[in-house]
Amino acid sequence: MQIENLFIKRTKELPADATTSGHKLALKGGYIHQTGAGLYTYSPLGFKVLQNIEKIVREELDAVGCQEMNMPVVSPLSLWKETGRESIDVLLKFKTRAGIDAVVNPTHEEIVTDYVRSILQSYKQLPQSPNSLCLYQIQTKYRDELRARAGLIRCREFMMKDAYSFHTSWDDLNNFYNIILNVYHKIYDRLGMKNVIDILAPTGDMGGKISHEFQMVSEIGEDTIYTCSECDYRANKEVLTDKDADDILVCPKCGKPLNKLRGVEVGNIFQLGDKYTKSMSVAYTDENGKKQIPVMGCYGIGVSRVFGCLLEQSEDESKAVFNMAVAPYKVHIISIGDGEAKVLAEKLYADLTSAGIEVIIDTTDDRAGSKFANADLIGAPIRAIISPKNIEKGVFEMKYSGLLKEYSEQISINNIFDGVMEIIKKEQ
């Protein structure tokens, strides 16, 4: 991509509600455009990051046998009446021109359960863990939130991965639940998210038996979480008996004082049991010919919220820091001046593009400082800088800026392509 062709708008005059560094960076960098309160359009730059996040989520879920599908954004209100959830506060309800009461789906338990009951007949269709029946999608959701905040952290419309598993026994559900719990940690590690922990959480409107949230520990978080330094107990404030945050809470597991933290929820998993399958009359025939009700789990990741959290952990509102897997471009080539520097830059760009590397190049007449500032906002981990001064020395400058380290090297001009490829392989 030639940087002058990147169709984005960078916002210098920030709105009053842009109070966190990540929200400011998202606007300054041209990753998002606010279409309405809690509603964002992703620019071509922002959409590339979103797609890279989705790719990692898909790879890890597919690896444990989950199957991707797609469900409608709108559903009949009658499905929600079957489970008694037609009155939850985030539901956006409306009447169609045909007079049908409908819902803009904030989540898809009812819809996926309706799909499964149209197909499921035999226990043979519900294989045991780890190859359990697990269906997932990555799709736009809408929740009629009263208050949107912090850019992508709390939106009304957002991208979410929601998965749903169906089982013949609680043991099988529990086994698969633990598999997904570990998968989530692998996903967050691959995304380069720091300080993500799993904690016990309330089941809330979702219902069911057990729930865990995945929280990114951060001062911008709305959630209060407690961790024990003596044992592995970690929980959302809402699951503790004593809900007075001014008191010193003690660990219900070992009796030691709990540490109080703030967190941003980036994922949530539930053991739903038969809450949905029973109320929606889902049944299968077991090996003895008897009708049984399957038990169910559900597993969500806020994909767009993860994007917002990655920008928040960049910390500097003028510099995006991504790992190689998530960054919109792996390499940013900058040439200073015309002549040989520009020729070498364009040759490197062509060679890397031919090798399948996502590259952005800046050969414009802008000042060097402006080019470097643009590169900071785009956040490619590898920056190749070609200037007349370095050409005289027979080198070019390579800078790497990642989540855990930064370094700079001077590499021979004669080895420019291989030198960049070596860094890409090392840091992937």
Phi, psi and omega in degrees: 000126171284128188301329181289345179266355181288113189271084181223163176239123176264130185259118178269319179270102188276146178291160184297333183277358177276085187254345180256157182296324181292319178296317178297318180296321180300322180280316179299321182279352180075027180280328183222159172230130180281113179275327179194180181296115181076012182235124185231141169264131178271126177290170174306326178291312180294324181293327177296319177296315180301317179296323179293323175296314180299322181300316180294317179300314180299314183300317183287324178288318178299327182295338178252020171088011177287148183245127181278142177216187176215132181242160185291152176289327182248142176222161176293141178298336182300327177296321181287332176291330179299327182258359179077019182254018185290349184247010179296146196291338183270000181288126171265110184251149178204168177248129180287168178297336178277000177087014181269132174285127187225168184226139166274115193292124172274343179195173193230029179301311181297320186289318180289326178294320176299320178296314183295320181293340178282348185240319190293128176228321189236152175302336180294341178276356179241078182296157181285157175301143013272358181263047180292161174288109179227121181249139180217163174214160170238114194207160176288135176239158175226128175234131186279065181292140176290325186224118172269149181203158171058040176063242184282354182290314176226100180250171169271319175248136187204163176267134182220143168262119176237131182236151184219128180243151183230136190218159177272347183210158175295324179300316180293320176299315181297319178298314181291324178303316179291326175298313181294323177304316178290323177300318180300317179296324176296319179298311182294325176296315180294328178287344182083024179278133180260149172061041175261126179233154173261141183223154172294141185220157176289153181277334173058218182295339182290328182077186178101191193258309186227145176215144172233139170257152170251117187245131169272113181295120184197144179293340180279354185292149177270340185270142173262125181233153182235137177231148178258130180280346182265333180221189186267016181287129177216132184207153169290146180308326187291341181269352180277146181296315179270111185259009179275106185293345180280343178274157173279115180273146179247150182293125179289350182267318184234354176084001180276158179298147179263147174272135180261129182227167171252148181211156173250122180288124180244357178190159181207135177231147186224143163264101187278337184067225183255017182308315184267319183293325179287313182292336180256013173056050175267131181211157175222164177265126180278183184294344178260007178082012180262148178284133179227155177258125179289153172259160197222148171232157174221153194212115183241146170228127175281095186297313180289329176293322175303317177303311179300321180292323177297322176292323178297319183283353171294334173073315180269121183290358178246008182213115176275135179235110178239160169276178185295329184285332187258331186305143180296329174225142179280325185230137175241114181264129179235123173253137178255119181082176180265201175070223188297325180299317180292320179297314180296321179297315181292326177293316178297319179301314180296318182293317180292321178298318177297331179276003177084017180268136177281116188231145169238141185232140178238102175244024182288176179270009180299158175296153182302319181299320179294321179296318181292323178295319176298318180297322178300319182288327181283325169079024173295130183297328182252129178237119178256117185248121183242118184225156178304322181299316180285327178300322178301329178274354181079023183225170164230160183262131178243122177246134174245130178229105182241189183289329186246348184202159173222141175203165181225142178224154169252123185242144181301135176303326181290347183239030191294313181292310181297325180295317179292317180297325179295319178293320178301313182294323182291324189262355179290000000 
